[in-house]
Amino acid sequence: MCGIVGYIGHREAYPVIIKGLQRLEYRGYDSAGVALLDGDLNVYKKQGKVATLHDFAKDKPLGAKVGIGHTRWATHGAPSDHNAHPHVSNSGKLVMIHNGIIENYAAIKTELTQKGYTFKSETDSEVFVNFIEDIYQNTLVDLAEAVRLALTKVIGAYAIVILSTENPDLVIAARKGSPLVVGLGKNEFFLASDATPIIEYTNEVVYLDDQEIAIIENNNLTIKNIEDVEMKPYIQKIDMELEAIEKGGYEHFMIKEIFEQPRSIGDCLRGRLNANEGHLHLGGIQDYINKITNADRILIIACGTSWHAGLVAEYIFEEFCRIPVEVEYASEFRYRNPVVGEKDVVIAISQSGETADTLAAIELAKSKGATILGVCNVVGSSIPRATHAGSYTHAGPEIGVASTKAFTAQISVLAMMALMIAHKKGAIKESVYRNLLLELDAIPDKVAKCLDLNPQIEIISEKFKNATNFLYLGRGYNFPVALEGALKLKEISYIHAEGYPAAEMKHGPIALIDENMPVVFIATKDGSYEKIVSNIQEVKARKGQVIAVVTEGDTEIGSMADHIIEVPAAHEALMPLISVVPLQLLSYHIAVMRGCNVDQPRNLAKSVTVE
């Protein structure tokens, strides 16, 4: 969850680190700190955002050419100056930053306390660095070996970077379950949780694999695994523009990313879909296409917004592929004893590709012989490397914590995957298949038309900014959209909101409806249209305030709803790509009007890399 940045080379380290932390602040923002090594070790850390740290450090010594930095999302220990990273060992010779959770830290802390170690913080991370120091001081090994030995004894997840005052030319980093990237420059090295802090300096990176240790010393990079076997670094080129991680004139990343969706969906389709020729090809799953078409069932595992995309995919796969589908929360799947077999196909969905629960669920399913496909946004992340095959979404960097363009890109990939499988299997008529390809090809332009509704949605938002509760209701393909709309509002405006299938309203939620309850209906024209009209009438009979997302030209619902938002028509299987956009805008504007931090909502972080 936390953001890590490190540097060693010919530049001053602090400007690289502080800028990198600002770019990684979406990963955690309750405290931040840096350690700079230049003869002396200088550690500066403060509770609050990176800007608070920057103000605190501006008059301090900052000239070092080696340093590490950290922006924190608290796990062990409340946000405070003491609990902020980096953490220094008792001797003052080692300093470390850490992302992850050490599950057996309490036992290690007890052992170290008995040996005379003292602790200034409540964190597992301070225990970790002192555990490394204890091994280093009491065995005849170098620091890299002490780190390796410590890693064989800790239980949990980690990405660490460690410096030593005894050797300022040495940086040691390691990972297990939390991402870590090494950037390769000319006589310089960068370390970070992802590539965003690195791209203006280099496009060559090494993504560390689980239980790998990177040793940077005397301008050389060595990578070993936890068994002390040297590994050959696999250098990748990163294809990311600096402008993609800047706001580009928008007030917030979230609104920028909402408005990027015509392009991000188009990028997702490009090179895969030629609707005019009736051609659709996802090269990433080609080698497994026969196995997928003959699957007994498809299991979709995901968390949060990705889980909602999986629900949409369930409807699409079952309708067109005629393969049974189950959608599982990865966090629940991994902790029970699921029935999984060799003829099952598992699709793991994750924007970051680093979601801890989803990674653990993948390993469980693999151990039972299932074929695992990944749908991810971040190239080189852990999930694509853990799966047998899959497809990237190509949505580009998503910095806003509340996911928007990743959701629509995930549905786009999953829809293409389903249609490709259905066509290969012969489960779909050729005419229906070609029509759906044309419909999919038209989605970016239709999303652009939805974005033209932004001023209207801002006016509606003004009327409901002080609401304390919302209900979101939809049927069929639009039920997952109701869940996603409610989640977006909760995440960034802190208004309690719930999504339901519209038919379930009568089984409890209708008791909540009165003149103070806004109810958002996703009520586009589809096979259940008449049913949802009846649901709207039921709400209006109880004086509920209805906001309805409807198909352009709909006069029936328009005559009964308090507010309508008209969106372009589309095939109902693809309508979630369109109907979700007004809900993203609604949540955004309400949050801004309430004075909320839209890009960095309280208690949340972008990548959930710990349990």
ROMARTOR-97407 format. One record per residue (C-alpha): x, y, z. Coordinates in steps of 0.05 Angstrom, whole numbers, padded with zeros to 5 digits, always signed. Layout:
XYZ;...
***
This chain:
+00000+00000+00000;+00058+00047+00015;+00101+00082-00036;+00176+00070-00039;+00229+00111-00076;+00305+00103-00074;+00363+00132-00112;+00439+00123-00117;+00481+00158-00170;+00510+00224-00191;+00449+00269-00178;+00426+00298-00113;+00379+00244-00086;+00328+00288-00050;+00296+00321-00111;+00288+00253-00144;+00259+00223-00081;+00211+00279-00062;+00183+00284-00133;+00176+00208-00135;+00139+00208-00069;+00091+00260-00096;+00076+00215-00155;+00067+00154-00110;+00024+00190-00059;-00038+00154-00085;-00009+00091-00053;-00011+00122+00017;-00012+00192+00046;-00016+00192+00122;+00058+00205+00133;+00123+00210+00094;+00197+00210+00104;+00266+00208+00073;+00335+00183+00093;+00396+00215+00060;+00465+00185+00067;+00525+00230+00055;+00577+00214+00108;+00523+00229+00159;+00455+00197+00160;+00399+00249+00159;+00327+00224+00169;+00268+00271+00161;+00197+00246+00170;+00130+00277+00186;+00058+00257+00195;+00015+00283+00138;+00024+00289+00063;+00089+00293+00024;+00081+00369+00020;+00086+00372+00096;+00151+00333+00094;+00178+00377+00038;+00164+00440+00079;+00197+00409+00140;+00260+00388+00102;+00272+00450+00060;+00323+00481+00107;+00358+00415+00124;+00421+00385+00093;+00397+00355+00027;+00459+00346-00016;+00468+00270-00011;+00475+00228-00074;+00441+00167-00042;+00375+00164-00006;+00309+00130+00005;+00238+00156+00015;+00170+00130+00035;+00098+00152+00036;+00056+00111+00084;-00012+00079+00088;-00015+00057+00161;-00020-00016+00180;+00018-00027+00246;+00015+00037+00287;-00027+00099+00277;-00003+00156+00232;+00051+00195+00270;+00121+00222+00264;+00149+00163+00302;+00112+00111+00260;+00131+00144+00195;+00186+00112+00153;+00246+00107+00145;+00263+00069+00209;+00334+00068+00238;+00364+00009+00274;+00387+00015+00347;+00460+00024+00327;+00441+00080+00279;+00479+00044+00224;+00421+00015+00184;+00360+00052+00157;+00302+00019+00120;+00236+00032+00086;+00183-00022+00082;+00118-00035+00047;+00078-00096+00071;+00063-00132+00136;+00108-00177+00177;+00060-00226+00209;+00109-00255+00260;+00137-00188+00281;+00111-00195+00353;+00151-00258+00366;+00213-00226+00335;+00203-00163+00376;+00199-00203+00441;+00264-00238+00423;+00299-00173+00406;+00273-00139+00469;+00303-00195+00511;+00369-00180+00477;+00365-00106+00497;+00335-00075+00435;+00289-00016+00445;+00236+00012+00398;+00211+00082+00384;+00152+00063+00341;+00093+00015+00341;+00111-00013+00272;+00131-00081+00248;+00180-00046+00202;+00225-00021+00259;+00226-00092+00286;+00246-00116+00216;+00307-00070+00209;+00331-00087+00279;+00323-00161+00263;+00368-00152+00203;+00418-00113+00246;+00418-00168+00299;+00436-00221+00247;+00488-00175+00216;+00522-00160+00283;+00522-00231+00309;+00543-00271+00248;+00604-00269+00204;+00566-00248+00141;+00560-00185+00100;+00498-00141+00101;+00467-00172+00038;+00472-00241+00068;+00444-00215+00134;+00384-00188+00095;+00375-00255+00059;+00378-00294+00124;+00327-00248+00156;+00280-00256+00097;+00282-00332+00106;+00254-00323+00177;+00201-00269+00169;+00129-00287+00151;+00087-00239+00110;+00095-00190+00053;+00149-00139+00041;+00183-00092-00006;+00244-00063+00029;+00302-00017+00013;+00359-00013+00063;+00421+00031+00070;+00482+00025+00115;+00525+00082+00142;+00584+00035+00139;+00579+00029+00063;+00545+00090+00030;+00557+00059-00039;+00510+00000-00023;+00435-00005-00031;+00398-00070-00017;+00326-00082-00038;+00280-00142-00035;+00207-00160-00047;+00155-00212-00032;+00082-00197-00046;+00094-00122-00054;+00119-00091-00119;+00188-00063-00129;+00221-00037-00192;+00294-00022-00205;+00307+00032-00257;+00373+00031-00295;+00405+00097-00314;+00475+00117-00335;+00517+00108-00273;+00454+00113-00230;+00398+00069-00203;+00328+00083-00182;+00281+00042-00139;+00206+00051-00134;+00140+00015-00120;+00120+00026-00193;+00149+00060-00254;+00116+00128-00245;+00174+00161-00207;+00225+00134-00257;+00199+00150-00326;+00231+00218-00333;+00300+00190-00319;+00300+00122-00353;+00257+00074-00393;+00296+00012-00373;+00272-00025-00312;+00278-00092-00277;+00215-00116-00242;+00237-00157-00182;+00203-00224-00174;+00179-00250-00107;+00235-00269-00059;+00288-00234-00101;+00341-00189-00072;+00374-00132-00111;+00444-00111-00089;+00469-00045-00118;+00542-00033-00103;+00598+00004-00138;+00552+00019-00197;+00534-00054-00208;+00467-00090-00200;+00465-00161-00175;+00400-00199-00164;+00396-00262-00122;+00338-00304-00099;+00325-00321-00026;+00364-00387-00036;+00425-00345-00053;+00424-00364-00127;+00445-00307-00173;+00391-00289-00224;+00400-00256-00292;+00363-00189-00292;+00308-00184-00344;+00310-00113-00369;+00245-00086-00396;+00229-00022-00434;+00172+00018-00403;+00124+00050-00452;+00096+00108-00412;+00095+00183-00425;+00109+00234-00370;+00045+00271-00390;+00004+00210-00372;+00019+00218-00298;+00008+00294-00297;-00059+00327-00288;-00056+00362-00356;-00097+00422-00335;-00151+00384-00298;-00166+00400-00225;-00160+00327-00204;-00133+00262-00232;-00202+00231-00224;-00237+00279-00271;-00179+00274-00320;-00185+00198-00320;-00260+00200-00329;-00251+00244-00390;-00195+00199-00416;-00244+00141-00425;-00259+00150-00499;-00184+00145-00511;-00170+00090-00460;-00226+00046-00486;-00202+00060-00557;-00131+00040-00538;-00159-00023-00507;-00194-00041-00572;-00139-00019-00619;-00101-00074-00655;-00151-00126-00628;-00216-00107-00661;-00232-00094-00734;-00307-00089-00733;-00316-00075-00808;-00281-00140-00825;-00313-00179-00768;-00244-00192-00737;-00229-00198-00663;-00164-00225-00635;-00133-00225-00565;-00063-00253-00575;-00052-00260-00501;-00102-00317-00494;-00094-00349-00562;-00053-00408-00537;-00107-00425-00487;-00168-00413-00529;-00185-00487-00537;-00178-00499-00462;-00224-00440-00448;-00278-00461-00498;-00279-00531-00466;-00279-00506-00394;-00329-00535-00345;-00337-00465-00316;-00304-00398-00310;-00286-00370-00241;-00274-00295-00238;-00235-00269-00178;-00226-00196-00161;-00235-00142-00108;-00272-00076-00106;-00286-00043-00173;-00253-00101-00209;-00304-00147-00177;-00359-00105-00206;-00327-00111-00275;-00326-00186-00263;-00401-00185-00249;-00413-00152-00317;-00368-00204-00348;-00409-00260-00316;-00471-00237-00353;-00433-00231-00419;-00397-00298-00415;-00459-00336-00395;-00503-00304-00448;-00456-00312-00507;-00408-00368-00489;-00458-00411-00452;-00405-00429-00399;-00424-00426-00325;-00391-00368-00289;-00381-00354-00216;-00353-00287-00190;-00315-00290-00125;-00285-00239-00078;-00212-00258-00078;-00209-00242-00004;-00262-00295+00011;-00240-00346-00042;-00171-00353-00012;-00196-00368+00059;-00244-00424+00045;-00235-00491+00011;-00264-00478-00058;-00279-00534-00106;-00232-00521-00165;-00212-00571-00218;-00167-00577-00279;-00223-00561-00327;-00238-00495-00292;-00213-00429-00320;-00199-00373-00271;-00198-00300-00293;-00163-00254-00244;-00178-00180-00252;-00136-00125-00221;-00119-00054-00242;-00052-00054-00207;-00034-00126-00217;-00010-00127-00145;-00073-00139-00104;-00051-00185-00048;-00116-00223-00040;-00122-00235-00115;-00050-00259-00119;-00062-00308-00062;-00126-00333-00095;-00088-00344-00160;-00037-00388-00125;-00092-00428-00092;-00128-00440-00158;-00062-00458-00193;-00047-00509-00139;-00112-00543-00157;-00094-00547-00231;-00138-00491-00259;-00118-00449-00319;-00108-00377-00297;-00119-00316-00341;-00103-00245-00319;-00135-00179-00337;-00090-00123-00313;-00070-00053-00329;+00002-00048-00304;+00053-00082-00349;+00105-00122-00311;+00063-00127-00248;+00057-00190-00206;-00009-00218-00231;+00011-00222-00305;+00073-00259-00283;+00034-00307-00239;-00019-00326-00291;-00014-00373-00350;-00039-00321-00400;-00083-00259-00404;-00092-00190-00432;-00071-00120-00412;-00124-00066-00411;-00077-00010-00437;-00117+00042-00399;-00053+00080-00381;-00033+00101-00311;-00092+00111-00264;-00071+00157-00207;-00138+00173-00176;-00153+00124-00119;-00225+00115-00142;-00220+00073-00205;-00257+00099-00267;-00222+00086-00333;-00195+00020-00308;-00266-00005-00297;-00288+00010-00368;-00223-00018-00397;-00232-00082-00357;-00303-00091-00384;-00278-00077-00454;-00225-00132-00449;-00272-00181-00417;-00325-00168-00470;-00275-00181-00525;-00251-00243-00490;-00323-00269-00484;-00339-00254-00557;-00275-00286-00582;-00290-00349-00541;-00363-00351-00562;-00344-00345-00635;-00291-00398-00630;-00340-00444-00594;-00395-00432-00644;-00442-00410-00589;-00462-00345-00622;-00494-00331-00690;-00448-00298-00740;-00497-00240-00750;-00501-00227-00675;-00426-00232-00668;-00413-00181-00723;-00466-00134-00696;-00434-00136-00627;-00366-00121-00657;-00395-00059-00690;-00429-00040-00625;-00364-00047-00587;-00327-00006-00638;-00376+00051-00628;-00368+00053-00553;-00312+00106-00549;-00354+00157-00588;-00415+00142-00545;-00375+00151-00481;-00351+00218-00509;-00425+00238-00517;-00437+00220-00444;-00381+00266-00423;-00417+00324-00458;-00469+00316-00403;-00419+00339-00350;-00450+00409-00340;-00519+00379-00330;-00493+00327-00281;-00457+00382-00242;-00524+00418-00233;-00558+00355-00208;-00499+00343-00161;-00510+00411-00129;-00581+00390-00108;-00557+00327-00072;-00489+00346-00044;-00517+00347+00027;-00552+00280+00024;-00533+00229+00077;-00555+00167+00040;-00565+00143-00032;-00595+00081-00064;-00571+00057-00132;-00617+00008-00169;-00609-00030-00234;-00630-00095-00267;-00592-00144-00310;-00528-00116-00339;-00540-00051-00302;-00542-00083-00233;-00466-00085-00227;-00466-00012-00251;-00511+00005-00191;-00460-00027-00145;-00403+00011-00178;-00441+00077-00175;-00454+00068-00101;-00381+00049-00088;-00355+00111-00124;-00400+00156-00081;-00379+00122-00017;-00305+00124-00034;-00297+00197-00048;-00355+00235-00017;-00364+00193+00047;-00439+00190+00035;-00469+00123+00054;-00494+00090-00010;-00519+00021-00029;-00529-00013-00095;-00583-00066-00105;-00617-00104-00160;-00680-00063-00170;-00726-00123-00157;-00694-00131-00088;-00718-00062-00067;-00783-00093-00042;-00745-00143+00001;-00721-00091+00051;-00690-00027+00022;-00758+00003+00005;-00766+00016+00080;-00713+00070+00074;-00748+00110+00021;-00777+00178+00039;-00773+00249+00013;-00700+00254+00036;-00675+00192-00001;-00643+00202-00069;-00652+00139-00112;-00609+00131-00174;-00640+00084-00226;-00598+00058-00284;-00659+00051-00329;-00635+00045-00400;-00677+00008-00452;-00667-00067-00446;-00705-00131-00434;-00725-00110-00363;-00745-00039-00380;-00819-00046-00361;-00800-00077-00295;-00754-00019-00276;-00809+00030-00296;-00852-00003-00243;-00796+00002-00192;-00791+00077-00205;-00866+00085-00195;-00859+00049-00128;-00805+00097-00105;-00844+00158-00128;-00906+00133-00091;-00864+00137-00027;-00838+00208-00044;-00767+00185-00061;-00726+00231-00105;-00709+00196-00170;-00647+00208-00212;-00653+00164-00274;-00600+00146-00326;-00642+00132-00388;-00634+00120-00462;-00637+00181-00507;-00708+00199-00526;-00741+00163-00467;-00803+00202-00450;-00837+00151-00405;-00787+00153-00348;-00773+00226-00363;-00844+00242-00343;-00838+00210-00274;-00766+00220-00252;-00743+00283-00216;-00679+00286-00257;-00660+00248-00320;-00593+00237-00353;-00600+00214-00425;-00544+00170-00453;-00534+00140-00523;-00567+00074-00540;-00524+00011-00542;-00532-00064-00539;-00551-00081-00467;-00489-00125-00458;-00445-00064-00471;-00489-00012-00437;-00448-00014-00372;-00391+00020-00410;-00438+00079-00422;-00486+00080-00363;-00429+00081-00312;-00400+00147-00337;-00455+00193-00310;-00448+00158-00243;-00374+00172-00242;-00387+00245-00256;-00442+00249-00204;-00397+00222-00150;-00340+00267-00171;-00379+00331-00169;-00414+00315-00103;-00347+00300-00071;-00316+00365-00096;-00376+00405-00072;-00369+00373-00003;-00295+00393+00000;-00269+00322-00001;-00200+00302-00026;-00223+00268-00090;-00157+00237-00111;-00136+00215-00041;-00198+00197-00001;-00188+00182+00072;-00166+00113+00094;-00158+00088+00022;-00098+00073-00022;-00095+00054-00095;-00061-00013-00091;-00082-00061-00035;-00017-00100-00029;-00030-00122+00043;-00088-00161+00073;
***
